Amino acid sequence: MADLSTKYLGLDLKNPIIVGSSPLTASLDSLKKCEDAGVGAVVLKSIFEEQIEGDSDALVDEAQDFLVHADAYGFMKGSSMERAIDEHLTLLEDAKKALDIPVIASINCRESGSWIEYINRFVACGADAIELNHYIVAADIAVDGPAIEKNYLSLVKAARKKVKVPLSLKMGSSFSSLANLLYKLDQQSIDGVVLFNRFFSPDIDTKTLQFGSAHMFSTKDEYAQSLRWTALMSEELRYDICAATGIHSGDTVIKQLLAGAKAVQLCSVLMKHGLSSVSKMTGEVSSWMDAHDFTRIEDFNGQLAQERIADPSKWERTQYMRSLMGAKKD
Ligand SMILES: Cc1cc2nc3c(=O)[nH]c(=O)nc-3n(C[C@H](O)[C@H](O)[C@H](O)COP(=O)(O)O)c2cc1C
């Protein structure tokens, strides 16, 4: 029988499936159900920097149409700073008492503000690791690319100084040189990155002439971006990569592990099809490993990482040309 255990952020996971920060990880009852379903770890629903700093009205105004943050889902306007933090810390403490699997706390942050002072309260309540959930929509014409990247790096640097438990960053993919940014994050002694968060897609309702959001959940075809960057970077970096977005089947989990991910995060598949998807997916990974005579994940983890190819960008270009040349008209 295949052994699915893995190490992510230095934590021992019985399998690589982590429930991503979402409504599924927002209550003790739901967290227990995740553990009962057999997941390797959970990331608690994010607390917002604005909640910690007592500026929650600003947050709701900014995120009013959920244009950016799926995270704002279920967020209560006017929730006071003390209440938000207390509720979050209580959930964390209760989860640590009730669950045997690692519990990762998540903070949605914009800048390295005073919220960083609070991080160790999460650690004191038993968080096994901290995941920073950071996303800037680079829509300010006065702010250039390096300034955006500097924001990410200074935020991680400030958090790293405070946090003694493993620290990871959940991020998007829209950077002019993602490889360079991932490399610079390595120099900040981060323990892992989650590639990638998924944000609500904007849409326009032509009946009401209003902006809104579409497609709250990912589809099973959305994993390619994460697979590409996991494969390109997993051997280049000292920290762990956790693949996320569009992972809906055991087959996709296997692909991400082959590309070099240490773990994967799931949300949409579980919210749409229920927590029974977990055992289905671990069963698929296990059967595939048996069929290929792999007894442990490390037997094949990273086997298809692009570092093993001399020039990954040339390889990508060749694949691109091949797909264009192979494309036929219907
Ligand atoms: C309703 C909803 C709420 C979410 N809330 C959070 C959150 O609080 N923090 C966070 O980092 N990600 C949040 N996410 C993003 C998910 O954790 C996940 O990264 C994203 O949905 C992509 O994974 P998937 O394709 O498996 O859904 C949320 C997603 C959804 C659909």
The ligand as an SDF file (V2000), in Angstrom:
LIG
                    3D

 31 33  0  0  0  0  0  0  0  0999 V2000
  -15.7550   31.3880   -1.2430 C   0  0  0  0  0  0  0  0  0  0  0  0
  -14.2700   31.4190   -1.1910 C   0  0  0  0  0  0  0  0  0  0  0  0
  -13.6290   32.0150   -0.1080 C   0  0  0  0  0  0  0  0  0  0  0  0
  -12.2220   32.0690   -0.0630 C   0  0  0  0  0  0  0  0  0  0  0  0
  -11.6210   32.6470    1.0020 N   0  0  0  0  0  0  0  0  0  0  0  0
  -10.2460   32.6880    1.0550 C   0  0  0  0  0  0  0  0  0  0  0  0
   -9.5720   33.2560    2.1660 C   0  0  0  0  0  0  0  0  0  0  0  0
  -10.1660   33.7180    3.1390 O   0  0  0  0  0  0  0  0  0  0  0  0
   -8.2100   33.2750    2.1200 N   0  0  0  0  0  0  0  0  0  0  0  0
   -7.4870   32.7660    1.0900 C   0  0  0  0  0  0  0  0  0  0  0  0
   -6.2500   32.7950    1.1190 O   0  0  0  0  0  0  0  0  0  0  0  0
   -8.1030   32.2150    0.0330 N   0  0  0  0  0  0  0  0  0  0  0  0
   -9.4550   32.1670   -0.0150 C   0  0  0  0  0  0  0  0  0  0  0  0
  -10.0790   31.5840   -1.0890 N   0  0  0  0  0  0  0  0  0  0  0  0
   -9.2650   31.0260   -2.1670 C   0  0  0  0  0  0  0  0  0  0  0  0
   -9.0920   29.5020   -2.0050 C   0  0  0  0  0  0  0  0  0  0  0  0
   -8.4100   29.1630   -0.8140 O   0  0  0  0  0  0  0  0  0  0  0  0
   -8.3010   28.9040   -3.1780 C   0  0  0  0  0  0  0  0  0  0  0  0
   -6.9820   29.3970   -3.1580 O   0  0  0  0  0  0  0  0  0  0  0  0
   -8.8930   29.2350   -4.5380 C   0  0  0  0  0  0  0  0  0  0  0  0
  -10.2900   29.0410   -4.5290 O   0  0  0  0  0  0  0  0  0  0  0  0
   -8.2740   28.3700   -5.6390 C   0  0  0  0  0  0  0  0  0  0  0  0
   -8.3590   27.0050   -5.3500 O   0  0  0  0  0  0  0  0  0  0  0  0
   -9.4980   26.0730   -6.0030 P   0  0  0  0  0  0  0  0  0  0  0  0
   -9.3120   26.1030   -7.4670 O   0  0  0  0  0  0  0  0  0  0  0  0
   -9.2610   24.7190   -5.4000 O   0  0  0  0  0  0  0  0  0  0  0  0
  -10.7960   26.6670   -5.5970 O   0  0  0  0  0  0  0  0  0  0  0  0
  -11.4660   31.5140   -1.1360 C   0  0  0  0  0  0  0  0  0  0  0  0
  -12.1310   30.9150   -2.2110 C   0  0  0  0  0  0  0  0  0  0  0  0
  -13.5180   30.8580   -2.2520 C   0  0  0  0  0  0  0  0  0  0  0  0
  -14.1770   30.1940   -3.4180 C   0  0  0  0  0  0  0  0  0  0  0  0
  1  2  1  0
  2  3  1  0
  2 30  2  0
  3  4  2  0
  4  5  1  0
  4 28  1  0
  5  6  2  0
  6  7  1  0
  6 13  1  0
  7  8  2  0
  7  9  1  0
  9 10  1  0
 10 11  2  0
 10 12  1  0
 12 13  2  0
 13 14  1  0
 14 15  1  0
 14 28  1  0
 15 16  1  0
 16 17  1  0
 16 18  1  0
 18 19  1  0
 18 20  1  0
 20 21  1  0
 20 22  1  0
 22 23  1  0
 23 24  1  0
 24 25  2  0
 24 26  1  0
 24 27  1  0
 28 29  2  0
 29 30  1  0
 30 31  1  0
M  END
$$$$
